[in-house]
Amino acid sequence: MDERELIYAPRAQRDLLALPKRNARQILEDLELLQTPPWPPGKVKRLRGHDFWEIKTGDHRTIFWPQGKHVVILRVVNRRDLERTLGRIDVRALVEWLREEGRRAHGEET
């Protein structure tokens, strides 16, 4: 099986910590589905007009970005806030953060 590594952006980590434990636990269980494609239809879908995808867990949507053997978890938001949140994601800053994470993972100095 071609397993993917989940990488949590700092904002996604904060989003999860702000949720009730029961909700956060269910979201984390659902995110494990992203490690092994194919992803379940109806639960996971690409967001129209974006390079991002979402996974549905109750009233929450987790925005993620598949990148090769990695899945970058960007945000966890209430479904009502999805569109507004998508408009606020800075792709350039995200790409730079991923580069820094890659350097750190390979032991390079930044």
CNS distance restraints for C-alpha pairs under 8 A (distance, minus, plus):
assign (resid   1 and name CA) (resid  36 and name CA) 7.16 0.50 0.50
assign (resid   2 and name CA) (resid  36 and name CA) 6.43 0.50 0.50
assign (resid   2 and name CA) (resid  37 and name CA) 7.49 0.50 0.50
assign (resid   3 and name CA) (resid  35 and name CA) 5.25 0.50 0.50
assign (resid   3 and name CA) (resid  36 and name CA) 5.01 0.50 0.50
assign (resid   3 and name CA) (resid  37 and name CA) 7.65 0.50 0.50
assign (resid   3 and name CA) (resid  69 and name CA) 7.31 0.50 0.50
assign (resid   4 and name CA) (resid  34 and name CA) 7.34 0.50 0.50
assign (resid   4 and name CA) (resid  35 and name CA) 4.54 0.50 0.50
assign (resid   4 and name CA) (resid  36 and name CA) 6.35 0.50 0.50
assign (resid   4 and name CA) (resid  69 and name CA) 4.78 0.50 0.50
assign (resid   4 and name CA) (resid  70 and name CA) 5.13 0.50 0.50
assign (resid   4 and name CA) (resid  71 and name CA) 6.55 0.50 0.50
assign (resid   5 and name CA) (resid  35 and name CA) 6.26 0.50 0.50
assign (resid   5 and name CA) (resid  69 and name CA) 6.33 0.50 0.50
assign (resid   5 and name CA) (resid  70 and name CA) 4.71 0.50 0.50
assign (resid   5 and name CA) (resid  71 and name CA) 6.13 0.50 0.50
assign (resid   6 and name CA) (resid  34 and name CA) 7.84 0.50 0.50
assign (resid   6 and name CA) (resid  35 and name CA) 6.89 0.50 0.50
assign (resid   6 and name CA) (resid  70 and name CA) 5.85 0.50 0.50
assign (resid   6 and name CA) (resid  71 and name CA) 4.90 0.50 0.50
assign (resid   6 and name CA) (resid  72 and name CA) 5.99 0.50 0.50
assign (resid   6 and name CA) (resid  73 and name CA) 6.92 0.50 0.50
assign (resid   7 and name CA) (resid  70 and name CA) 6.83 0.50 0.50
assign (resid   7 and name CA) (resid  71 and name CA) 6.07 0.50 0.50
assign (resid   7 and name CA) (resid  72 and name CA) 4.74 0.50 0.50
assign (resid   7 and name CA) (resid  73 and name CA) 5.96 0.50 0.50
assign (resid   8 and name CA) (resid  12 and name CA) 6.05 0.50 0.50
assign (resid   8 and name CA) (resid  13 and name CA) 6.32 0.50 0.50
assign (resid   8 and name CA) (resid  72 and name CA) 5.92 0.50 0.50
assign (resid   8 and name CA) (resid  73 and name CA) 4.78 0.50 0.50
assign (resid   8 and name CA) (resid  74 and name CA) 6.64 0.50 0.50
assign (resid   9 and name CA) (resid  13 and name CA) 6.47 0.50 0.50
assign (resid   9 and name CA) (resid  72 and name CA) 6.88 0.50 0.50
assign (resid   9 and name CA) (resid  73 and name CA) 5.94 0.50 0.50
assign (resid   9 and name CA) (resid  74 and name CA) 5.37 0.50 0.50
assign (resid   9 and name CA) (resid  75 and name CA) 7.60 0.50 0.50
assign (resid  10 and name CA) (resid  14 and name CA) 6.39 0.50 0.50
assign (resid  11 and name CA) (resid  15 and name CA) 6.12 0.50 0.50
assign (resid  11 and name CA) (resid  74 and name CA) 6.82 0.50 0.50
assign (resid  11 and name CA) (resid  75 and name CA) 6.24 0.50 0.50
assign (resid  12 and name CA) (resid  16 and name CA) 6.21 0.50 0.50
assign (resid  12 and name CA) (resid  73 and name CA) 6.38 0.50 0.50
assign (resid  12 and name CA) (resid  74 and name CA) 5.33 0.50 0.50
assign (resid  12 and name CA) (resid  75 and name CA) 4.32 0.50 0.50
assign (resid  12 and name CA) (resid  76 and name CA) 5.82 0.50 0.50
assign (resid  13 and name CA) (resid  17 and name CA) 6.26 0.50 0.50
assign (resid  14 and name CA) (resid  18 and name CA) 6.21 0.50 0.50
assign (resid  15 and name CA) (resid  19 and name CA) 6.77 0.50 0.50
assign (resid  15 and name CA) (resid  75 and name CA) 6.69 0.50 0.50
assign (resid  15 and name CA) (resid  76 and name CA) 5.63 0.50 0.50
assign (resid  15 and name CA) (resid  77 and name CA) 7.30 0.50 0.50
assign (resid  16 and name CA) (resid  24 and name CA) 5.61 0.50 0.50
assign (resid  16 and name CA) (resid  76 and name CA) 6.69 0.50 0.50
assign (resid  17 and name CA) (resid  21 and name CA) 7.97 0.50 0.50
assign (resid  17 and name CA) (resid  24 and name CA) 7.41 0.50 0.50
assign (resid  19 and name CA) (resid  23 and name CA) 6.35 0.50 0.50
assign (resid  19 and name CA) (resid  24 and name CA) 5.85 0.50 0.50
assign (resid  20 and name CA) (resid  24 and name CA) 6.27 0.50 0.50
assign (resid  21 and name CA) (resid  25 and name CA) 5.92 0.50 0.50
assign (resid  22 and name CA) (resid  26 and name CA) 6.37 0.50 0.50
assign (resid  23 and name CA) (resid  27 and name CA) 6.23 0.50 0.50
assign (resid  24 and name CA) (resid  28 and name CA) 6.13 0.50 0.50
assign (resid  25 and name CA) (resid  29 and name CA) 6.25 0.50 0.50
assign (resid  26 and name CA) (resid  30 and name CA) 6.26 0.50 0.50
assign (resid  26 and name CA) (resid  57 and name CA) 7.28 0.50 0.50
assign (resid  27 and name CA) (resid  31 and name CA) 6.13 0.50 0.50
assign (resid  27 and name CA) (resid  57 and name CA) 6.01 0.50 0.50
assign (resid  27 and name CA) (resid  62 and name CA) 7.97 0.50 0.50
assign (resid  28 and name CA) (resid  32 and name CA) 6.53 0.50 0.50
assign (resid  29 and name CA) (resid  33 and name CA) 7.44 0.50 0.50
assign (resid  30 and name CA) (resid  34 and name CA) 7.70 0.50 0.50
assign (resid  30 and name CA) (resid  55 and name CA) 7.76 0.50 0.50
assign (resid  30 and name CA) (resid  57 and name CA) 7.18 0.50 0.50
assign (resid  31 and name CA) (resid  35 and name CA) 7.59 0.50 0.50
assign (resid  31 and name CA) (resid  55 and name CA) 7.67 0.50 0.50
assign (resid  32 and name CA) (resid  36 and name CA) 7.95 0.50 0.50
assign (resid  33 and name CA) (resid  37 and name CA) 7.74 0.50 0.50
assign (resid  33 and name CA) (resid  39 and name CA) 6.68 0.50 0.50
assign (resid  33 and name CA) (resid  40 and name CA) 7.92 0.50 0.50
assign (resid  34 and name CA) (resid  39 and name CA) 6.36 0.50 0.50
assign (resid  34 and name CA) (resid  71 and name CA) 7.34 0.50 0.50
assign (resid  35 and name CA) (resid  71 and name CA) 7.68 0.50 0.50
assign (resid  39 and name CA) (resid  44 and name CA) 6.38 0.50 0.50
assign (resid  40 and name CA) (resid  44 and name CA) 6.06 0.50 0.50
assign (resid  41 and name CA) (resid  45 and name CA) 7.04 0.50 0.50
assign (resid  43 and name CA) (resid  55 and name CA) 5.61 0.50 0.50
assign (resid  43 and name CA) (resid  56 and name CA) 5.41 0.50 0.50
assign (resid  43 and name CA) (resid  57 and name CA) 7.91 0.50 0.50
assign (resid  44 and name CA) (resid  53 and name CA) 7.16 0.50 0.50
assign (resid  44 and name CA) (resid  54 and name CA) 5.70 0.50 0.50
assign (resid  44 and name CA) (resid  55 and name CA) 4.44 0.50 0.50
assign (resid  44 and name CA) (resid  56 and name CA) 6.60 0.50 0.50
assign (resid  45 and name CA) (resid  53 and name CA) 5.61 0.50 0.50
assign (resid  45 and name CA) (resid  54 and name CA) 5.59 0.50 0.50
assign (resid  45 and name CA) (resid  55 and name CA) 6.69 0.50 0.50
assign (resid  46 and name CA) (resid  50 and name CA) 7.71 0.50 0.50
assign (resid  46 and name CA) (resid  51 and name CA) 7.48 0.50 0.50
assign (resid  46 and name CA) (resid  52 and name CA) 6.20 0.50 0.50
assign (resid  46 and name CA) (resid  53 and name CA) 4.12 0.50 0.50
assign (resid  46 and name CA) (resid  54 and name CA) 6.31 0.50 0.50
assign (resid  47 and name CA) (resid  51 and name CA) 7.14 0.50 0.50
assign (resid  47 and name CA) (resid  52 and name CA) 5.78 0.50 0.50
assign (resid  47 and name CA) (resid  53 and name CA) 5.12 0.50 0.50
assign (resid  47 and name CA) (resid  54 and name CA) 6.63 0.50 0.50
assign (resid  51 and name CA) (resid  65 and name CA) 6.89 0.50 0.50
assign (resid  52 and name CA) (resid  63 and name CA) 6.58 0.50 0.50
assign (resid  52 and name CA) (resid  64 and name CA) 5.71 0.50 0.50
assign (resid  52 and name CA) (resid  65 and name CA) 4.89 0.50 0.50
assign (resid  52 and name CA) (resid  66 and name CA) 7.54 0.50 0.50
assign (resid  53 and name CA) (resid  63 and name CA) 5.75 0.50 0.50
assign (resid  53 and name CA) (resid  64 and name CA) 5.29 0.50 0.50
assign (resid  53 and name CA) (resid  65 and name CA) 6.12 0.50 0.50
assign (resid  53 and name CA) (resid  66 and name CA) 7.86 0.50 0.50
assign (resid  54 and name CA) (resid  61 and name CA) 6.08 0.50 0.50
assign (resid  54 and name CA) (resid  62 and name CA) 5.35 0.50 0.50
assign (resid  54 and name CA) (resid  63 and name CA) 4.62 0.50 0.50
assign (resid  54 and name CA) (resid  64 and name CA) 6.04 0.50 0.50
assign (resid  55 and name CA) (resid  61 and name CA) 5.72 0.50 0.50
assign (resid  55 and name CA) (resid  62 and name CA) 5.29 0.50 0.50
assign (resid  55 and name CA) (resid  63 and name CA) 6.87 0.50 0.50
assign (resid  55 and name CA) (resid  64 and name CA) 7.95 0.50 0.50
assign (resid  56 and name CA) (resid  60 and name CA) 6.15 0.50 0.50
assign (resid  56 and name CA) (resid  61 and name CA) 4.88 0.50 0.50
assign (resid  56 and name CA) (resid  62 and name CA) 6.68 0.50 0.50
assign (resid  57 and name CA) (resid  61 and name CA) 6.21 0.50 0.50
assign (resid  57 and name CA) (resid  62 and name CA) 7.85 0.50 0.50
assign (resid  59 and name CA) (resid  78 and name CA) 5.78 0.50 0.50
assign (resid  59 and name CA) (resid  79 and name CA) 5.60 0.50 0.50
assign (resid  60 and name CA) (resid  76 and name CA) 6.69 0.50 0.50
assign (resid  60 and name CA) (resid  77 and name CA) 5.49 0.50 0.50
assign (resid  60 and name CA) (resid  78 and name CA) 4.42 0.50 0.50
assign (resid  60 and name CA) (resid  79 and name CA) 5.21 0.50 0.50
assign (resid  61 and name CA) (resid  76 and name CA) 5.75 0.50 0.50
assign (resid  61 and name CA) (resid  77 and name CA) 5.43 0.50 0.50
assign (resid  61 and name CA) (resid  78 and name CA) 6.09 0.50 0.50
assign (resid  61 and name CA) (resid  79 and name CA) 5.56 0.50 0.50
assign (resid  61 and name CA) (resid  82 and name CA) 7.10 0.50 0.50
assign (resid  62 and name CA) (resid  73 and name CA) 7.23 0.50 0.50
assign (resid  62 and name CA) (resid  74 and name CA) 7.42 0.50 0.50
assign (resid  62 and name CA) (resid  75 and name CA) 5.69 0.50 0.50
assign (resid  62 and name CA) (resid  76 and name CA) 4.34 0.50 0.50
assign (resid  62 and name CA) (resid  77 and name CA) 6.41 0.50 0.50
assign (resid  63 and name CA) (resid  73 and name CA) 6.30 0.50 0.50
assign (resid  63 and name CA) (resid  74 and name CA) 5.49 0.50 0.50
assign (resid  63 and name CA) (resid  75 and name CA) 5.21 0.50 0.50
assign (resid  63 and name CA) (resid  76 and name CA) 6.34 0.50 0.50
assign (resid  64 and name CA) (resid  71 and name CA) 6.63 0.50 0.50
assign (resid  64 and name CA) (resid  72 and name CA) 5.44 0.50 0.50
assign (resid  64 and name CA) (resid  73 and name CA) 4.45 0.50 0.50
assign (resid  64 and name CA) (resid  74 and name CA) 5.25 0.50 0.50
assign (resid  64 and name CA) (resid  75 and name CA) 7.20 0.50 0.50
assign (resid  65 and name CA) (resid  71 and name CA) 5.73 0.50 0.50
assign (resid  65 and name CA) (resid  72 and name CA) 5.04 0.50 0.50
assign (resid  65 and name CA) (resid  73 and name CA) 6.60 0.50 0.50
assign (resid  65 and name CA) (resid  74 and name CA) 7.22 0.50 0.50
assign (resid  66 and name CA) (resid  70 and name CA) 6.12 0.50 0.50
assign (resid  66 and name CA) (resid  71 and name CA) 4.41 0.50 0.50
assign (resid  66 and name CA) (resid  72 and name CA) 6.20 0.50 0.50
assign (resid  67 and name CA) (resid  71 and name CA) 5.77 0.50 0.50
assign (resid  67 and name CA) (resid  72 and name CA) 7.10 0.50 0.50
assign (resid  77 and name CA) (resid  81 and name CA) 6.25 0.50 0.50
assign (resid  77 and name CA) (resid  82 and name CA) 6.39 0.50 0.50
assign (resid  77 and name CA) (resid  85 and name CA) 7.82 0.50 0.50
assign (resid  78 and name CA) (resid  82 and name CA) 6.71 0.50 0.50
assign (resid  81 and name CA) (resid  85 and name CA) 6.03 0.50 0.50
assign (resid  82 and name CA) (resid  86 and name CA) 6.17 0.50 0.50
assign (resid  83 and name CA) (resid  87 and name CA) 6.46 0.50 0.50
assign (resid  84 and name CA) (resid  88 and name CA) 6.74 0.50 0.50
assign (resid  85 and name CA) (resid  89 and name CA) 6.69 0.50 0.50
assign (resid  89 and name CA) (resid  94 and name CA) 7.98 0.50 0.50
assign (resid  90 and name CA) (resid  94 and name CA) 6.21 0.50 0.50
assign (resid  91 and name CA) (resid  95 and name CA) 6.13 0.50 0.50
assign (resid  92 and name CA) (resid  96 and name CA) 6.29 0.50 0.50
assign (resid  93 and name CA) (resid  97 and name CA) 6.10 0.50 0.50
assign (resid  94 and name CA) (resid  98 and name CA) 6.23 0.50 0.50
assign (resid  95 and name CA) (resid  99 and name CA) 6.31 0.50 0.50
assign (resid  96 and name CA) (resid 100 and name CA) 6.31 0.50 0.50
assign (resid  97 and name CA) (resid 101 and name CA) 6.14 0.50 0.50
assign (resid  98 and name CA) (resid 102 and name CA) 6.10 0.50 0.50
assign (resid  99 and name CA) (resid 103 and name CA) 6.27 0.50 0.50
assign (resid 100 and name CA) (resid 104 and name CA) 6.15 0.50 0.50
assign (resid 100 and name CA) (resid 110 and name CA) 7.14 0.50 0.50
assign (resid 101 and name CA) (resid 105 and name CA) 6.05 0.50 0.50
assign (resid 102 and name CA) (resid 106 and name CA) 6.28 0.50 0.50
assign (resid 103 and name CA) (resid 107 and name CA) 6.21 0.50 0.50
assign (resid 103 and name CA) (resid 108 and name CA) 5.05 0.50 0.50
assign (resid 103 and name CA) (resid 109 and name CA) 7.09 0.50 0.50
assign (resid 103 and name CA) (resid 110 and name CA) 7.14 0.50 0.50
assign (resid 104 and name CA) (resid 108 and name CA) 5.70 0.50 0.50
assign (resid 104 and name CA) (resid 109 and name CA) 7.08 0.50 0.50
assign (resid 104 and name CA) (resid 110 and name CA) 7.57 0.50 0.50
